[in-house]
Amino acid sequence: MRIRESHIRKIHYSTALGAIGLVALHISVRFSTGHFASSLSYEFVIANYQNLTYAILLELILILVSVHGFNGLRVILLELKQGRVYEKAVENPLT
């Protein structure tokens, strides 16, 4: 099954908007706690992951940024070189 390019573009834009929103929420949470300077200490990082809601937020940021980044790399590779064989290799590398 092949996904149309317009759907891939919508996924790319939605992951960008989602990542921007979640990163803004992450930064606002960091500043609202008032412990921005100590937020990289080991105990503070472990406490973050013990809070299930905040751990889910961080994992969603990771997923959205990864999908957006890999799709961006795919777009760069498609724009780098043109040709039916090359585009097929980039679009479906396992077939």
N, C-alpha and C positions, 0 to 999 in steps of 0.2 A: 504494500500500500504506500502510495506516494503522497506526501502532504504538499498542498499547493503553496507556492511562494508567498502568497498574500497571508496565509495562515501562519507561516513561519515568521513573517514580518510582524504580525500582531502579537505573537508570542514574544518576540524580541522587544517590542515597545512595552508590553505589559510587564515583562520582567524588569525592565529599566525603571518604570514608574513604581512598581512594587518595592524594588530595592531602595530607591530614593526615599520612599515613605518609611520603610522599616529602619533604614539607617538614621533618618531624622528622629524617629521615635527612640532608637537606641541612644543617640547623642543626648536627647532631652532627658532620658532616664538617668544617664550618667551625670549630667549637670544638676538634676533635681535632687539627687541624693547628697550632694555636697562633698563627696569623697572622691573627686576626680583624680587627685594626686595619688591616692593610695589604691586606686582601682586595679593596678597591675600586681599587687601583692598576692602571694599564693593563696592565702586564706580567703581573700576577697573573690578571687576567680573561682575557687571551689564553692563558695557561698552562692555565687551567681548560678552555677549549674545545679545547685540543690533547689533553687526556685524553678519549678517546672515551666511556668509561663515565660520567664525570661530565657530559659534554655531553649524553648521552642522558638522564641523570637530570633535568637542567635542562629539556630539551625536553618530557619527560613531565609535569613539573610544569606547564609552560605549557599543554599540551594539556588536562590534567585540569581545571585551574582555568578555562580558557576554556569548555569544555563545561559545567561546573558553573555558571558565571556566566550563560551564555546561556540555559540551561534555567531557572535561577532568574528571569531576566528574563521568560521566557515565562510562568512560573507567576504572577508579579506582574501581568502584563498580563491574564491570564485572570481573576484575582481582582478586578481593578480594575473591570471592567464585565462584565455578564452579557448574554447574548443569542446566538442561533444565528448570525447574520450576523457579529457581532464575533468570536465564538469561532472561526468558520471562517477569518476573515481572519488571526487570530493563529496558528492551527494550520497553515494552508497559505497563506502570503502570496503564493506565485507562481501559484496556481491561481485 
